[in-house]
Amino acid sequence: MKNLEDLEKKINSELTTKINKTQIKHNQIYIDTHKDHLIDICLFLKTNNDTKFRQLIDITVVDYPERNQRFEVVYLFLSHEFNQRLILKYSISENEVIPTLTNIFPSSNWMEREVFDMYGVSFKDHPDLRRILTDYGFEGHPLRKDFPLTGHSEVRYSEDKKKVINEPVKLEQNFRNFDYESPWEGTEYIKEEIDNNDKKN
């Protein structure tokens, strides 16, 4: 279907009970659903002759730590034939397991591994669910909002041991207490030192 409004009507009429809300925004269709309907919706989008969303562009997650359903899982689809894009999303709690799309879109294999690695979201029946961007034994999930900016550990080459080692992050004290003031004005500890020297003189 070339017309987005007609496509939205078609999707709503065929998947009435499986869709919470649809919206056309930025020349794309947005679909809000529930994880239990993911497989049915994706099969329809890929195989129906009026939709033909045959390419899964990306899978990502948005983290909202303050919500009960912390993660919003987002899928981006493309129809080459109609030159249309569709965004499908649903919310899940932190420890929920969601269905894999590897049987429908084989390309989702690596995308789901990336989501698992970066956010800790697990996929049921995934053929090879393991970390893809971080190292073996990595602690935590780097794209979660509560992950520390410095990480939990660092990897470096040790001259003493002549090998690469893993150790807890150690920050120098002057980096911990950085006061973000203009370098022209000087930081607090330099000002205090100058004040103390002035008082002595």
C-alpha positions in Angstrom: 0.0 0.0 0.0 1.4 3.3 -1.0 -0.8 5.5 1.2 0.1 5.5 4.9 -3.4 6.2 6.1 -4.7 3.2 4.1 -2.0 1.1 5.5 -2.8 2.1 9.0 -6.4 1.2 8.5 -5.5 -2.2 7.0 -3.2 -3.0 10.0 -5.9 -1.9 12.5 -8.6 -3.9 10.8 -6.5 -7.1 10.5 -4.9 -7.0 13.9 -7.7 -5.3 15.9 -7.2 -7.1 19.3 -3.4 -7.2 19.1 -2.7 -3.5 18.8 -3.0 -1.0 21.6 -2.5 2.1 19.5 -1.3 3.2 16.0 -0.1 6.6 14.9 1.4 8.2 11.8 4.3 10.5 12.7 7.3 11.7 10.8 6.0 9.9 7.7 6.1 6.5 9.5 3.6 4.3 11.2 4.1 3.7 15.0 2.4 0.6 16.5 2.1 0.1 20.3 1.4 -3.5 21.3 2.1 -6.2 23.9 5.0 -8.7 23.8 2.6 -11.7 23.5 1.4 -10.4 20.1 4.9 -9.8 18.7 5.2 -12.9 16.6 1.7 -12.6 15.0 2.1 -9.0 14.2 5.6 -9.6 12.6 4.3 -12.5 10.5 1.5 -10.3 9.2 3.8 -7.4 8.5 6.2 -9.5 6.6 3.9 -11.8 4.6 0.8 -9.7 3.8 0.8 -8.4 0.2 -0.5 -5.0 1.4 2.4 -4.4 3.9 5.5 -6.3 2.7 7.7 -5.2 5.6 10.4 -7.7 4.7 13.4 -6.1 6.3 14.1 -5.7 10.0 16.4 -2.7 10.2 17.1 -2.7 13.9 16.0 -3.7 17.4 16.8 -1.4 20.3 15.6 -0.7 23.9 14.9 2.5 25.8 15.5 2.4 29.5 13.1 4.2 31.9 14.4 3.1 35.4 11.6 5.0 37.2 8.8 3.0 35.5 7.4 -0.4 36.7 7.8 -1.6 33.1 11.4 -0.4 32.9 12.2 -1.2 29.2 10.5 -0.1 26.0 11.6 -2.6 23.2 11.6 -1.0 19.7 11.6 -2.7 16.3 12.2 -0.8 13.0 10.9 -2.4 9.8 11.3 -1.3 6.2 9.1 -2.2 3.1 11.4 -1.8 0.1 8.5 -2.3 -2.3 6.4 0.6 -0.9 9.3 2.6 0.5 7.7 2.8 4.0 9.0 2.5 7.5 7.2 1.1 10.5 8.1 1.2 14.2 6.7 -1.4 16.6 7.2 -1.1 20.3 6.0 -2.5 23.7 7.0 -2.2 27.3 8.4 -4.9 29.6 9.6 -5.3 33.2 13.2 -5.7 34.1 13.3 -9.5 34.3 10.8 -10.4 31.6 11.8 -12.7 28.8 10.6 -11.8 25.3 10.1 -13.9 22.2 12.9 -14.1 19.6 12.3 -13.1 16.0 15.1 -15.3 14.6 12.7 -17.7 12.9 11.0 -14.8 11.0 13.9 -12.4 10.5 17.3 -14.3 10.8 19.1 -10.9 10.9 17.6 -10.4 14.4 20.1 -12.9 15.8 22.9 -10.3 16.3 20.5 -7.5 17.1 19.0 -9.4 19.9 22.4 -10.4 21.2 23.3 -6.7 21.3 20.2 -5.8 23.2 20.9 -8.7 25.6 24.5 -7.4 26.1 23.8 -3.7 26.4 20.5 -3.9 28.4 20.2 -7.4 29.9 16.9 -8.2 28.1 16.6 -12.0 27.5 15.0 -13.6 24.4 13.2 -16.9 24.6 14.4 -19.6 22.2 17.3 -17.5 20.8 19.8 -19.9 19.2 22.9 -18.3 20.6 22.2 -15.7 23.3 25.5 -14.5 24.6 27.4 -11.2 24.8 28.5 -9.7 21.5 30.1 -6.3 22.3 31.6 -6.7 25.8 34.1 -9.2 27.0 33.6 -12.6 28.8 32.8 -12.0 32.4 31.8 -8.4 31.9 29.8 -7.1 34.8 26.5 -5.2 34.2 24.9 -3.8 31.1 26.5 -0.5 29.8 23.4 1.2 28.3 21.2 0.9 31.4 20.8 4.3 33.0 22.1 3.1 36.4 25.4 1.8 34.9 28.3 3.8 36.3 29.9 6.1 33.7 33.3 4.8 34.6 32.3 1.1 34.6 33.0 -1.5 37.3 36.4 -2.7 36.0 39.0 -1.8 33.6 41.3 -3.8 31.3 45.0 -2.8 30.9 48.4 -4.3 30.2 50.5 -4.9 33.3 54.2 -4.3 32.8 54.9 -6.2 36.0 52.9 -9.3 35.1 53.5 -9.0 31.3 49.9 -9.7 30.5 46.5 -8.0 30.1 44.7 -7.8 33.5 41.2 -7.0 34.7 41.0 -4.8 37.8 38.4 -2.6 39.6 38.2 1.0 38.3 40.4 3.4 40.4 39.8 7.1 39.9 42.4 9.7 41.0 40.9 11.9 43.7 41.3 15.1 41.6 39.1 13.5 38.9 36.4 12.5 41.5 36.1 16.1 42.8 36.3 18.0 39.5 34.3 21.2 40.0 33.7 22.2 36.3 34.8 25.8 36.8 36.6 27.8 34.1 40.2 26.8 33.8 41.0 30.6 33.8 39.5 30.9 37.3 41.2 27.8 38.7 39.6 25.0 40.7 38.6 25.1 44.3 41.6 23.3 45.7 44.0 25.8 43.9 42.0 28.8 45.1 42.1 27.5 48.7 45.9 27.0 48.4 46.4 30.5 47.0 44.2 31.9 49.8 46.2 30.1 52.5 49.5 31.3 51.0 48.1 34.9 50.9 47.1 34.7 54.6 50.6 33.4 55.6 52.2 36.3 53.8 
